Structures are given as C-alpha cells and as structure tokens.
C-alpha cells in the first residue's frame, strides 16, 4: 500500500484554512463582546455630595 501524499497534503491544507478562519471569527466575536461589555456599563448615581464644591460656595 502506497501513501498518497497529494490527498494528505490537501486534507492538511483544508484543516489549516479552517483553523485560521475559525480563529479570525473568534477574534471578531471577542472584540464585539468586549465593546458591548465596555459600553454597557452605567455609572452609579453619586450618593455622597462633593465636599470640595460645597466649601468653595461659602
């Protein structure tokens, strides 16, 4: 039985292309998720007054 290197080469090339495409898609999804989580944050309301501003008003 002889090894068919052409078929093995094609299969290896297809696997490498699939890995690269999957990695690129994951990076895009990671960037979208990071942007969503960074922009979705709401600042809490200030519970304590700013004492420095109150001192300057007097």
MDTraj code that builds the backbone (N, CA, C; nanometers):
import mdtraj as md
import numpy as np

residues = "UNK UNK UNK UNK UNK UNK UNK UNK UNK UNK UNK UNK UNK UNK UNK UNK UNK UNK UNK UNK UNK UNK UNK UNK UNK UNK UNK UNK UNK UNK UNK UNK UNK UNK UNK UNK UNK UNK UNK UNK UNK UNK UNK UNK UNK UNK UNK UNK UNK UNK UNK UNK UNK UNK UNK UNK UNK UNK".split()
xyz = np.array([
    [0.0848, -0.1179, 0.0000],
    [0.0000, 0.0000, 0.0000],
    [0.0891, 0.1239, 0.0000],
    [0.0616, 0.2124, -0.0921],
    [0.1432, 0.3328, -0.1082],
    [0.0685, 0.4529, -0.0481],
    [0.1431, 0.5419, 0.0168],
    [0.0848, 0.6619, 0.0773],
    [0.0594, 0.7645, -0.0326],
    [-0.0619, 0.8155, -0.0362],
    [-0.0967, 0.9155, -0.1360],
    [-0.0738, 1.0541, -0.0736],
    [0.0428, 1.1115, -0.1000],
    [0.0824, 1.2380, -0.0385],
    [-0.0003, 1.3561, -0.0882],
    [-0.0548, 1.3466, -0.2086],
    [-0.1363, 1.4566, -0.2610],
    [-0.2639, 1.4708, -0.1780],
    [-0.3303, 1.3602, -0.1501],
    [-0.4530, 1.3637, -0.0710],
    [-0.4237, 1.4112, 0.0713],
    [-0.3171, 1.3613, 0.1306],
    [-0.2789, 1.4036, 0.2652],
    [-0.2483, 1.5523, 0.2678],
    [-0.1789, 1.6032, 0.1667],
    [-0.1468, 1.7455, 0.1582],
    [-0.2710, 1.8316, 0.1468],
    [-0.3680, 1.7869, 0.0668],
    [-0.4929, 1.8623, 0.0506],
    [-0.5708, 1.8652, 0.1820],
    [-0.5780, 1.7521, 0.2497],
    [-0.6506, 1.7464, 0.3772],
    [-0.5844, 1.8361, 0.4813],
    [-0.4521, 1.8335, 0.4878],
    [-0.3798, 1.9185, 0.5837],
    [-0.4024, 2.0660, 0.5508],
    [-0.4005, 2.1019, 0.4228],
    [-0.4228, 2.2414, 0.3830],
    [-0.5637, 2.2868, 0.4204],
    [-0.6632, 2.2017, 0.4002],
    [-0.8011, 2.2365, 0.4346],
    [-0.8163, 2.2536, 0.5860],
    [-0.7527, 2.1674, 0.6624],
    [-0.7594, 2.1789, 0.8084],
    [-0.6953, 2.3089, 0.8550],
    [-0.5825, 2.3456, 0.7976],
    [-0.5149, 2.4712, 0.8358],
    [-0.6024, 2.5908, 0.8013],
    [-0.6657, 2.5897, 0.6840],
    [-0.7540, 2.7003, 0.6443],
    [-0.8721, 2.7099, 0.7411],
    [-0.9302, 2.5972, 0.7793],
    [-1.0419, 2.6001, 0.8736],
    [-0.9997, 2.6544, 1.0092],
    [-0.8827, 2.6187, 1.0546],
    [-0.8332, 2.6695, 1.1824],
    [-0.8142, 2.8206, 1.1763],
    [-0.7559, 2.8699, 1.0677],
    [-0.7318, 3.0140, 1.0531],
    [-0.8643, 3.0898, 1.0482],
    [-0.9607, 3.0397, 0.9708],
    [-1.0899, 3.1084, 0.9604],
    [-1.1650, 3.1079, 1.0940],
    [-1.1596, 2.9981, 1.1650],
    [-1.2246, 2.9907, 1.2960],
    [-1.1604, 3.0879, 1.3941],
    [-1.0279, 3.0984, 1.3897],
    [-0.9571, 3.1900, 1.4789],
    [-0.9948, 3.3349, 1.4488],
    [-1.0040, 3.3713, 1.3208],
    [-1.0413, 3.5086, 1.2839],
    [-1.1834, 3.5394, 1.3299],
    [-1.2757, 3.4438, 1.3116],
    [-1.4136, 3.4665, 1.3534],
    [-1.4216, 3.4838, 1.5045],
    [-1.3463, 3.4032, 1.5795],
    [-1.3470, 3.4145, 1.7250],
    [-1.2915, 3.5488, 1.7706],
    [-1.1899, 3.5991, 1.7032],
    [-1.1337, 3.7300, 1.7393],
    [-1.2353, 3.8409, 1.7152],
    [-1.3118, 3.8316, 1.6046],
    [-1.4141, 3.9323, 1.5777],
    [-1.5231, 3.9278, 1.6847],
    [-1.5671, 3.8074, 1.7207],
    [-1.6700, 3.7936, 1.8228],
    [-1.6197, 3.8424, 1.9591],
    [-1.4930, 3.8174, 1.9883],
    [-1.4351, 3.8632, 2.1144],
    [-1.4332, 4.0153, 2.1187],
    [-1.3990, 4.0794, 2.0070],
    [-1.3957, 4.2251, 2.0017],
    [-1.5371, 4.2825, 2.0192],
    [-1.6359, 4.2210, 1.9539],
    [-1.7738, 4.2677, 1.9684],
    [-1.8204, 4.2556, 2.1132],
    [-1.7904, 4.1436, 2.1756],
    [-1.8314, 4.1225, 2.3142],
    [-1.7619, 4.2208, 2.4071],
    [-1.6328, 4.2445, 2.3842],
    [-1.5583, 4.3397, 2.4671],
    [-1.6172, 4.4799, 2.4534],
    [-1.6471, 4.5213, 2.3307],
    [-1.7072, 4.6531, 2.3097],
    [-1.8447, 4.6624, 2.3752],
    [-1.9227, 4.5561, 2.3644],
    [-2.0555, 4.5560, 2.4248],
    [-2.0461, 4.5684, 2.5763],
    [-1.9585, 4.4912, 2.6365],
    [-1.9466, 4.4952, 2.7820],
    [-1.8882, 4.6270, 2.8303],
    [-1.7979, 4.6865, 2.7554],
    [-1.7393, 4.8143, 2.7962],
    [-1.8386, 4.9290, 2.7818],
    [-1.9244, 4.9247, 2.6815],
    [-2.0182, 5.0339, 2.6574],
    [-2.1497, 5.0151, 2.7318],
    [-2.1744, 4.8984, 2.7858],
    [-2.2998, 4.8706, 2.8538],
    [-2.2963, 4.9132, 3.0004],
    [-2.1810, 4.9505, 3.0495],
    [-2.1646, 4.9854, 3.1904],
    [-2.2292, 5.1204, 3.2186],
    [-2.3153, 5.1241, 3.3194],
    [-2.3768, 5.2503, 3.3590],
    [-2.3131, 5.2965, 3.4889],
    [-2.2816, 5.4245, 3.4945],
    [-2.2215, 5.4786, 3.6158],
    [-2.3274, 5.4890, 3.7251],
    [-2.2913, 5.4509, 3.8460],
    [-2.3880, 5.4632, 3.9559],
    [-2.4083, 5.6097, 3.9937],
    [-2.5232, 5.6377, 4.0488],
    [-2.5519, 5.7734, 4.0947],
    [-2.4629, 5.8058, 4.2139],
    [-2.4249, 5.9328, 4.2249],
    [-2.3422, 5.9741, 4.3375],
    [-2.4284, 5.9809, 4.4629],
    [-2.3903, 5.9053, 4.5637],
    [-2.4650, 5.9065, 4.6890],
    [-2.4136, 6.0148, 4.7831],
    [-2.2842, 6.0417, 4.7745],
    [-2.2253, 6.1394, 4.8646],
    [-2.2013, 6.2704, 4.7891],
    [-2.2309, 6.3819, 4.8508],
    [-2.2038, 6.5104, 4.7847],
    [-2.0537, 6.5378, 4.7790],
    [-2.0158, 6.6205, 4.6852],
    [-1.8756, 6.6572, 4.6714],
    [-1.8472, 6.7712, 4.7689],
    [-1.7704, 6.7442, 4.8732],
    [-1.7467, 6.8421, 4.9790],
    [-1.6584, 6.9570, 4.9327],
    [-1.5737, 6.9342, 4.8362],
    [-1.4863, 7.0407, 4.7880],
    [-1.5678, 7.1504, 4.7202],
    [-1.6733, 7.1119, 4.6473],
    [-1.7579, 7.2114, 4.5826],
    [-1.8381, 7.2911, 4.6873],
    [-1.8789, 7.2263, 4.7922],
    [-1.9555, 7.2947, 4.8966],
    [-1.8694, 7.3955, 4.9714],
    [-1.7421, 7.3678, 4.9889],
    [-1.6538, 7.4583, 5.0600],
    [-1.6338, 7.5867, 4.9765],
    [-1.6216, 7.5737, 4.8462],
    [-1.5957, 7.6916, 4.7622],
    [-1.7198, 7.7800, 4.7518],
    [-1.8397, 7.7277, 4.7744],
    [-1.9604, 7.8081, 4.7677],
    [-1.9765, 7.9018, 4.8870],
    [-1.9153, 7.8713, 4.9984],
    [-1.9320, 7.9516, 5.1190],
    [-1.8650, 8.0817, 5.1118],
])
top = md.Topology()
chain = top.add_chain()
for i, resn in enumerate(residues, 1):
    res = top.add_residue(resn, chain, resSeq=i)
    for name in ("N", "CA", "C"):
        top.add_atom(name, md.element.get_by_symbol(name[0]), res)
traj = md.Trajectory(xyz[None], top)
